[in-house]
Amino acid sequence: MTTIQGGTVTFVFTDIAGSTELLKQLGDRYGDALADHRRIVRDAFRSRGGEEVDTQGDAFFYCFGRAKDAVAAAVAAQQALASHDWPDGSELRVRMSVHTGEPVVGEEGYVGIDVHRGARICSAGHGGQVLLSATTAALVSGALPDGVRQVELGPVRLKDIDEPERVVQLEIEGLPASFPPLRTEKEEPMDFGERLSRKIHAQVERQVEMALSGDPSQVDVRGTTKLAMLGFIPLAMVLLFVALAVLVGVLLVKLIA
């Protein structure tokens, strides 16, 4: 029976990459491969204190009391999966994510943004890849297993997560270290109104910065005509022009929308 821990915990999410293609390749033998995969992952995770929260199809959701144990379990599982003799010379590759947070404990288990964050990081990865959230990476930076190092992948935008997440990859000695770009959510292209609004905003910011610099000869009221001839205009008048420009920009955006 799984013990649901409160407070700070570390989640590990796993998922077989390309499972549909693997099923087509192995046919009836896919069931044996799936059973071997489950045994390997469970052995690696349970032996390092992991608690199985949920499993669905070819995916696992585990929690650990300590981040370094979760990372060690993920590394051990990847090494065991890579060395296993899969049917018909096939490759069963698993993507994994590790994230540390303080989730809410509900009646049926963990809920909250930390659960979604960990799952989204896993979904962004590729088979054989272990990804850490920024929180987990900071906690284990000095306690990585031998032959393992962190590789920064930078901030990425995850589906349904408002702010970009800094993601770190584990490079495990003897295992593949090069993967395609993360499967992240791409920003939707801006419509004309949004583009116009951003341009106006940027132009206004430039004008305010130049006006506050005390050099009115550099301020461009309409984007083309310099105020060299209007150097006598006090700062208050310059700011008034800027305010009017903002108002006009807002009205234009509303009309276009």
C-alpha positions as CSV (number, residue, x, y, z in Angstrom):
1,M,0.0,0.0,0.0
2,T,1.4,3.4,-1.0
3,T,2.1,5.8,1.8
4,I,1.2,9.4,0.8
5,Q,3.8,11.7,2.2
6,G,3.1,15.3,3.0
7,G,5.4,18.3,2.9
8,T,8.3,18.4,0.4
9,V,8.5,15.4,-1.9
10,T,10.2,14.5,-5.1
11,F,8.2,13.1,-8.0
12,V,9.4,10.8,-10.8
13,F,7.3,10.4,-13.9
14,T,8.2,7.8,-16.6
15,D,6.7,6.9,-20.0
16,I,7.8,4.6,-22.8
17,A,8.7,6.6,-25.9
18,G,7.2,5.3,-29.2
19,S,5.2,2.6,-27.5
20,T,2.7,2.3,-30.4
21,E,5.5,1.6,-32.9
22,L,7.1,-0.8,-30.4
23,L,3.7,-2.6,-30.2
24,K,3.5,-2.9,-33.9
25,Q,7.1,-4.2,-34.1
26,L,6.7,-6.8,-31.3
27,G,3.1,-7.8,-31.7
28,D,2.2,-10.4,-29.1
29,R,5.6,-10.1,-27.5
30,Y,4.9,-6.6,-26.5
31,G,3.2,-7.8,-23.3
32,D,6.4,-9.5,-22.2
33,A,8.5,-6.4,-22.9
34,L,6.0,-4.3,-21.0
35,A,6.2,-6.7,-18.0
36,D,10.0,-6.6,-18.1
37,H,9.9,-2.8,-18.2
38,R,7.6,-2.6,-15.2
39,R,9.8,-5.0,-13.2
40,I,13.0,-3.1,-14.0
41,V,11.5,0.3,-13.1
42,R,9.9,-1.0,-9.9
43,D,13.0,-2.7,-8.7
44,A,15.2,0.4,-9.2
45,F,12.6,2.7,-7.6
46,R,11.5,0.6,-4.7
47,S,15.1,-0.3,-3.7
48,R,15.8,3.4,-3.2
49,G,12.7,4.3,-1.2
50,G,10.3,5.1,-3.9
51,E,6.5,4.8,-3.4
52,E,4.4,4.0,-6.4
53,V,1.6,6.5,-6.6
54,D,0.0,5.5,-9.9
55,T,0.6,3.5,-13.0
56,Q,-1.3,3.7,-16.3
57,G,-0.4,1.6,-19.3
58,D,3.3,2.1,-19.8
59,A,3.7,5.1,-17.5
60,F,4.7,5.3,-13.8
61,F,4.2,8.0,-11.2
62,Y,6.5,7.6,-8.1
63,C,7.3,9.8,-5.1
64,F,10.4,9.9,-2.9
65,G,11.2,11.6,0.4
66,R,14.6,12.8,-0.9
67,A,15.6,14.3,-4.2
68,K,18.9,12.5,-4.4
69,D,17.2,9.1,-4.0
70,A,14.8,9.9,-6.8
71,V,17.7,10.9,-9.1
72,A,19.7,7.8,-8.2
73,A,16.6,5.6,-8.9
74,A,16.1,7.2,-12.3
75,V,19.7,6.7,-13.2
76,A,19.7,3.1,-12.1
77,A,16.5,2.4,-14.0
78,Q,17.9,3.9,-17.2
79,Q,21.1,1.9,-16.9
80,A,19.1,-1.3,-16.3
81,L,16.7,-0.6,-19.2
82,A,19.6,0.1,-21.6
83,S,21.4,-3.2,-20.7
84,H,18.3,-5.4,-20.9
85,D,18.0,-7.8,-23.8
86,W,14.7,-6.8,-25.4
87,P,12.8,-9.1,-27.8
88,D,13.8,-9.2,-31.5
89,G,16.6,-6.8,-31.0
90,S,14.2,-4.0,-30.3
91,E,14.9,-1.0,-28.1
92,L,12.6,0.0,-25.3
93,R,13.4,3.6,-24.3
94,V,11.8,5.5,-21.4
95,R,11.6,9.2,-20.8
96,M,11.8,10.3,-17.2
97,S,11.3,13.5,-15.2
98,V,12.2,14.4,-11.6
99,H,10.6,17.4,-9.9
100,T,10.6,18.5,-6.2
101,G,7.8,20.4,-4.7
102,E,5.2,20.7,-1.9
103,P,2.0,19.3,-3.5
104,V,-1.4,19.2,-1.9
105,V,-2.4,15.8,-0.5
106,G,-6.1,15.1,-1.4
107,E,-8.4,12.2,-0.7
108,E,-7.1,10.3,-3.7
109,G,-3.5,11.3,-3.7
110,Y,-1.4,14.2,-4.8
111,V,-2.9,17.2,-6.5
112,G,-1.7,20.7,-7.5
113,I,0.6,22.4,-9.9
114,D,3.7,20.4,-8.8
115,V,2.1,17.2,-10.1
116,H,1.3,18.9,-13.5
117,R,4.8,20.4,-13.7
118,G,6.5,17.1,-13.2
119,A,4.3,15.4,-15.7
120,R,4.8,18.2,-18.3
121,I,8.5,18.0,-18.0
122,C,8.4,14.2,-18.6
123,S,6.2,14.8,-21.7
124,A,8.8,17.2,-23.1
125,G,11.5,14.6,-23.0
126,H,12.7,11.7,-25.3
127,G,13.2,8.1,-24.8
128,G,16.3,7.4,-22.6
129,Q,16.4,11.0,-21.3
130,V,16.2,12.1,-17.7
131,L,15.0,15.7,-17.1
132,L,15.2,17.6,-13.8
133,S,13.3,20.7,-12.8
134,A,15.3,23.6,-11.6
135,T,14.3,22.9,-8.0
136,T,15.5,19.3,-8.1
137,A,18.7,20.2,-10.0
138,A,19.6,22.7,-7.3
139,L,19.0,20.2,-4.5
140,V,21.2,17.4,-6.1
141,S,23.9,19.4,-7.7
142,G,26.5,18.2,-5.2
143,A,25.0,14.7,-4.7
144,L,24.9,13.1,-8.1
145,P,25.7,9.4,-8.6
146,D,29.1,8.6,-10.0
147,G,29.4,9.1,-13.7
148,V,26.5,11.5,-13.9
149,R,26.5,15.2,-14.6
150,Q,24.0,17.9,-15.2
151,V,23.5,19.6,-18.6
152,E,21.6,22.9,-18.7
153,L,18.9,23.0,-21.4
154,G,17.7,26.5,-20.5
155,P,14.2,27.8,-19.9
156,V,11.4,26.0,-21.8
157,R,7.7,26.6,-22.2
158,L,5.6,23.7,-21.0
159,K,2.0,23.1,-21.9
160,D,-0.4,24.7,-19.4
161,I,2.4,26.1,-17.3
162,D,2.3,29.9,-17.2
163,E,6.0,30.7,-16.8
164,P,9.0,29.0,-18.6
165,E,10.7,26.3,-16.6
166,R,14.4,25.9,-16.5
167,V,15.1,22.2,-17.3
168,V,18.3,20.3,-16.7
169,Q,19.3,17.0,-18.4
170,L,21.2,14.2,-16.7
171,E,24.1,13.0,-18.8
172,I,24.8,9.4,-17.7
173,E,28.1,7.8,-18.5
174,G,27.7,5.0,-21.0
175,L,24.2,6.0,-22.2
176,P,23.1,8.3,-25.0
177,A,23.7,11.9,-24.2
178,S,22.4,13.6,-27.4
179,F,18.7,14.1,-27.9
180,P,16.5,16.1,-30.2
181,P,15.2,19.5,-28.9
182,L,12.6,19.1,-26.1
183,R,9.0,18.7,-27.2
184,T,7.8,22.0,-25.8
185,E,4.7,24.2,-26.4
186,K,5.3,26.8,-29.1
187,E,3.9,30.2,-28.6
188,E,1.0,31.1,-30.9
189,P,1.7,33.8,-33.5
190,M,0.4,37.2,-32.4
191,D,-2.4,38.8,-34.4
192,F,-2.0,42.2,-35.9
193,G,-3.5,44.0,-32.9
194,E,-1.0,42.4,-30.5
195,R,1.9,43.2,-32.8
196,L,0.8,46.9,-33.1
197,S,0.3,47.1,-29.4
198,R,3.8,45.8,-28.7
199,K,5.4,48.2,-31.2
200,I,3.6,51.1,-29.7
201,H,4.6,50.1,-26.2
202,A,8.3,49.7,-27.2
203,Q,8.2,53.1,-28.9
204,V,6.7,54.8,-25.9
205,E,9.2,53.2,-23.6
206,R,12.1,54.5,-25.7
207,Q,10.6,58.0,-25.7
208,V,10.1,58.0,-21.9
209,E,13.7,56.8,-21.4
210,M,15.1,59.5,-23.7
211,A,12.9,62.2,-22.2
212,L,14.0,61.3,-18.6
213,S,17.6,61.4,-19.7
214,G,17.4,65.2,-19.9
215,D,18.3,65.4,-23.6
216,P,15.1,66.5,-25.5
217,S,17.0,66.6,-28.7
218,Q,16.9,62.8,-28.7
219,V,13.1,62.5,-28.2
220,D,11.1,61.6,-31.2
221,V,7.4,62.6,-30.8
222,R,6.2,60.9,-34.0
223,G,9.0,58.4,-34.5
224,T,10.5,60.5,-37.3
225,T,10.7,64.2,-36.3
226,K,13.4,65.1,-33.7
227,L,12.8,67.7,-31.1
228,A,16.0,69.5,-31.8
229,M,13.9,72.5,-32.9
230,L,11.7,72.1,-29.8
231,G,14.5,72.0,-27.2
232,F,12.7,74.7,-25.2
233,I,9.7,72.4,-24.5
234,P,9.8,71.4,-20.8
235,L,9.8,67.8,-19.7
236,A,6.2,68.0,-18.7
237,M,5.2,68.7,-22.2
238,V,7.2,65.8,-23.5
239,L,5.5,63.4,-21.1
240,L,2.2,64.8,-22.2
241,F,3.0,63.9,-25.8
242,V,4.0,60.4,-24.7
243,A,0.7,59.9,-22.8
244,L,-1.3,61.0,-25.8
245,A,0.7,58.5,-27.9
246,V,-0.2,55.7,-25.5
247,L,-3.9,56.7,-25.6
248,V,-4.0,56.7,-29.4
249,G,-2.3,53.3,-29.5
250,V,-4.8,51.8,-27.1
251,L,-7.7,53.1,-29.1
252,L,-6.2,51.7,-32.3
253,V,-5.8,48.3,-30.8
254,K,-9.4,48.3,-29.6
255,L,-10.7,49.4,-33.0
256,I,-8.7,46.6,-34.7
257,A,-9.8,44.0,-32.2
